[in-house]
Amino acid sequence: MGILLAGDWSRLENSIHRMARLDFTAMHRDIGEHLVSSTKDRFETGTAPDGSRWPESIRAQNEGGQTLRDTSNLYNSITYHARPDLVEVGTNSRIAPVHQEGKIIKVKQARHLHFKVGGRWARKKKVKIPARPFIGISDEDRQAIDDIIAEHLEECLE
């Protein structure tokens, strides 16, 4: 007793061979471009990957403008790197971890921290910078990544 499957399997064989030789760099490049765009959109909306709103910065409150966009250096540093085996999205900015995770800055040697806020000088023993996550993958990003992968695999199967 058994089952016999017969037919022309050449299209399937060709598709499998194309998939085995597939270079994922283009797919990773498309994913990287999407995630950079999505990350930069977060700077425009002031939201984290989970959709929560960022606390507004004192500078934005006093002077107007957007939080984390004073010089746009952090915004402009968001980039990606695609290879056949991975895609990396991020920034090489030294200030990124402080804004992504938050931080308490304490005086080490002087009596106070001195800094300008809204045109006036302030003195504090410590300053709390709240987390304003911008790097990450949202639910919408996950769906877009799934769509990009499906599109690239469909091209391979044609």
N, C-alpha and C positions, 0 to 999 in steps of 0.2 A: 504494500500500500504506500502511496506517496503522491506528490504533486510535481508536475513538470511545468516549468515556465520556459517558454520558447519565444524567440522573437529577435528583432534587430536591436541589440544593446549598444550600438556604436555611439549614439548621442550621449547616453549615460556615461560610457567609458571616456569619451572626449571631455565631458564636463568634469569628471573625477580627475582626469589628468591635468586639466586647466586649474582646478582647485589646488592640486598638489604643488603646482608651480606659482601659485598666486603670491604676489608681492603685496603685503599689507600696508606698505608705505603710503599709498594714495588714500586708503581708507583711514589710516591714522592721521593723515594730513587733514582730511575733511572733519574728523572728530576734533582735532586740535583747533581748527578754525572756528568750529561751532562753539567750543568751550571758551575760547578767548573772547568771542563776541558775547556769549552769555555772561561771562565774568565782568566784562566792561559794562554790560547792561545793568549789573548790580550797582555799579557806581552811580549810574543815572537814577536808579530807583531807590537807592539807599537800603537795599534788602540783602539778607544773607541767603545762601543756597536753600535753606529750609523755608524761606519766605518771610521770616521775621524781620521787622524793621530795625535798622541800626539806630543806636542813640545818636541824636544830632550833636555835632561837635560845638563847643563853645564859640569857636571861630565862625562857623556857619550861622549860629544864633545871633552873634553880635554884628558880623560884617555882611551877612548874606552869603549866597553861594551854596555849594553842596559839600557835605561831609566827605572827607578824604579826597577833595578835588582842589585844594588850595593852589598847588603848583602843577597838578596832574602828573607828577613824576611817577607815582605809584601806578596810576591808571595806565600810563604809557609804557610801563615796564612789563605788563602782562604779555606773555608770549608762549609759544609752544615749540616743541621739537619732536618731529616724527621720524621713526625708523621702522624697518619691517616688523620688529618685534614689540614695539611700544610707542606710546605717545605720552609726552610729559607736558603739562600745562602749569605755568607758575610765573614767578618773578624772582629776580636776583636782588631785589631791593632789600637793603638792610633793615628798613623800617617795617617791612611787610609782616614779620611775625608779631610785632607789637600790636598792630592793628587787627590782624587775623585772630589773635588769641587774647589780647588785652594784657595790661601790665600795670603794676604799681611801681612808680619811680620814686625812690627815697633818696634823701640827702645822704651823701657819704662823708664829705669832709667839711663843707660849709655849714652854716647854721640853717640856711634856707635855700630853696631853689628860687631863682629869679627869672621871670619870663613875662613877656608882654601878652596881654589879652585885651582885645578890643581897643588898642591904643593906650592902655594903661598898664603899668607894671604891677605884677603880683608877686607875693612871697608865700611859699608853702614849704612844709617839711616833707610832704609827699604829694604826688599827683597820681590819680587813678585814670588810666586810659582804658575805657571799656572795649571789650571785644567787638569788632565789626567785621565778621567773617565775609570774605569776598571770594576766596578760592573754595571750590567744592562742586559737587554734582547735585543738581536739583532733580526733582521728579521729571520735570520737562526735559532736562538734559538727558536723563536716562532714556526717555522715549526717543529723543532725537538721535542718540547713539544707536539704539536698536534699529531705527529707520536707516541710518547711514550704513550699518553693517548689512542689513537686508538688501539694500540697494546694490552694494558692492558684490554680494553673493549672487544676486539675480543676474548681474552682468556676466558673472563667471559661468552661470548655467545656461546662458543663451546660446 
